[in-house]
C-alpha cells in the first residue's frame, strides 16, 4: 500500500482496463457522433425528397389542368387523412386560392423557388392557439404569377433529433462508467486470484507444505497456473518427504554401525592390547568406517540422482555394456557356485548415462549373487521389450521378494528381514529404481516361477529404446 | 618423487603429506590456488595433488592455467564431490587422475605412484617384463620362464596394467577405472575373482608368486 491506493488500482489488469475504457469511450463517442449526424442528415434528406415529390405531383396537376386543377388538387390533399403537409396557394395578386393559412405565412421571395422556415399559429380544437414550426418550399408559378407553398411540421423531426441527442448524452456517461466499473471488477478479480497465489506461496514458505492454490475448475489461465504450481508443490513436497525420510534413514542406518564402532574402540581402550590385537581392532574399525562412508556416498548419489543433478544421457549401445558386465560377473558367480547364463541381443541402443546404467545393472547382478544360495542359477538377458522398450533382465533362483513387499524394497533403506544378515545398505534397488526413473523407464520385479519357498526373483530394468 | 600438494584444509593437507611421506615421497605444500600455481611453475615436481575447492584460485582454473602455460607435471585432482560430471570436468581441465574424498590412504598413495610412472615409462614400449614374466604387446604373447600362458582379452588387459605398474600397489578402484573403464562400483568382489583367475594362470605352476594381495589396499605385481 505504498501509494495509498487499493491493490487492484495498481494491478496491470486495472491499467489495461483503464486503457480499454478510454479506447472504448473514444470509439463510442465517434460512433455516436457519426450516428447523430447521419440520422439528422437522413431525416432532412428524406423530408426534402418527399417535399419534392409533392411538388412534382402538384406540378403535374398544374401543367395538365392549369390553376383550377392545381387548386383542386391542393384542396384534395388538404382533406386527405393522414397528410402531414400544409399548403397555401395564391394568385398573382396575392389572393388566397386555397390553403391552410389565412395568408402567406412567409414573405414571398423574389426568386422562383426557395426553401423556407417559418412559425405559425395553429388553432387547437379548444380554441387556443399554439405556435408551430414548419419547413417547406415556396415556388412561384412562372406563367401566371401565382405562388405555391408546401410545408410540413418540423415538430416530429425536431423530436427525433432531440431524442437522439438525449440518448447520446445519457448513454455516453453510462457507457464510460460501466466500462470503468468493468475494468475495476475484472482487475479486482485478477488481483484477488493473484493474492490467492501469493497467500499460498507465503503459507508454503511458512512451512505449510500441504497448502495448495485453490483451483475453481473454470479452466482459465489462473486455474492452469494454479494447477502447475500445485504440481510443483506436490513434487517439492515429495522431495522434502524423501529428504526427511533419508534423514531418518541415515540416522537409523548409520547409528548402528557407528555405535558398534564406538563400542569396539571403548573396549580397545579399556584393556591393554597386544600390538597384534590393536592393529586387528584398528583394521576392523577402518573397514567399518569404510562401510559407513560407502553408505553415505550411496545416499548422496541417490539424492543427487533424484534431484536430477547427476548423469548425462547420450546414445549408447547397452548391449556392449551388458556383455562386459556379464563377463565381469561370470567368475564371481562361479566362485559363489552359481550357474551363470547370459543372452545379450546385439546393438540395443538407448539414451543413457553409461556409468549409471552400469551401476544399476551391477546392483541387480550383485543382488542376485548375494541372495541366491549356492547351487542356484542366475541368468542375465538383454532383449527388446514391448512398445519400443529394451528389457535388461536378471533372474535368480533365490528366495524372491513377496508380492506385497515389492513396492517397499525399492524404497531407501528398505530390506527384507531375511536380508538383514547380508551385508548391504538397502540402497541397491532404490538406485536402480531412480536410474530407471531418470531414463524414463521402470524397474519391474516379478516371481521367477521357481518352486514354492524359492520362487526366485525376476528383475527387469525396462528402458525406452533410442 | 617430489610431490606438490595444493590443499587449503590444513588437516587434510598434513594427512596427505603423511601418507605420501610414508610411501617414500617428499612433499611440498601450498594452501591456496595462487601460491600453488606459482610453486608448480617455479619448481620441478614429479606429481601434483590439487584440491578442487581452493581459496584465491579454484583447482579447475589452476590446472587449466598451468596446462595452458605448458606445464607437464601429471596431476591428481581431489574433490569432495565424487560424481561423474566433476570427474569429467577435472580431467578436461588437465588432470590425469581423479580421486574423491574421503579416500583410503592406500588409494591416494597408489594413484600418486601411478602418476609418477606415467611420465617416464609410457613412450612406445613393445614388451613388458616383470621378473620372469614377459608380455609382448604386439604379438599379445605372454610367457613365464619361457612357458606360454593363454589369457582371455580382459585378462590380458588386466595383466598389462599390472605389469605397467609392476612393483606398485594397484587398488580395485584403479583397476575398475583403467582396465574396465567403469566409474561405478559393481560391489560384489568381481575384481578379486578376476585377479584370482589371473593368478591361477600366471602363478599356479611356479614356485615364486608374482601377484600379491596387499591387505586393505589392492594388489601388487612383483617387479
HADDOCK unambig.tbl for C-alpha pairs under 7 A between the chains (distance, minus, plus):
assign (segid A and resid 328 and name CA) (segid B and resid 190 and name CA) 6.36 0.50 0.50
assign (segid A and resid 329 and name CA) (segid B and resid 190 and name CA) 6.05 0.50 0.50
assign (segid A and resid 331 and name CA) (segid B and resid 193 and name CA) 6.03 0.50 0.50
assign (segid A and resid 331 and name CA) (segid B and resid 194 and name CA) 6.67 0.50 0.50
assign (segid A and resid 332 and name CA) (segid B and resid 189 and name CA) 6.97 0.50 0.50
assign (segid A and resid 332 and name CA) (segid B and resid 190 and name CA) 5.43 0.50 0.50
assign (segid A and resid 332 and name CA) (segid B and resid 193 and name CA) 5.71 0.50 0.50
assign (segid A and resid 355 and name CA) (segid B and resid 182 and name CA) 6.70 0.50 0.50
assign (segid A and resid 355 and name CA) (segid B and resid 183 and name CA) 5.95 0.50 0.50
assign (segid A and resid 355 and name CA) (segid B and resid 184 and name CA) 5.95 0.50 0.50
assign (segid A and resid 359 and name CA) (segid B and resid 184 and name CA) 5.64 0.50 0.50
assign (segid A and resid 359 and name CA) (segid B and resid 185 and name CA) 6.58 0.50 0.50
assign (segid A and resid 359 and name CA) (segid B and resid 186 and name CA) 6.39 0.50 0.50
assign (segid A and resid 362 and name CA) (segid B and resid 186 and name CA) 4.97 0.50 0.50
assign (segid A and resid 363 and name CA) (segid B and resid 186 and name CA) 6.71 0.50 0.50
assign (segid A and resid 366 and name CA) (segid B and resid 187 and name CA) 6.68 0.50 0.50
assign (segid A and resid 366 and name CA) (segid B and resid 188 and name CA) 5.70 0.50 0.50
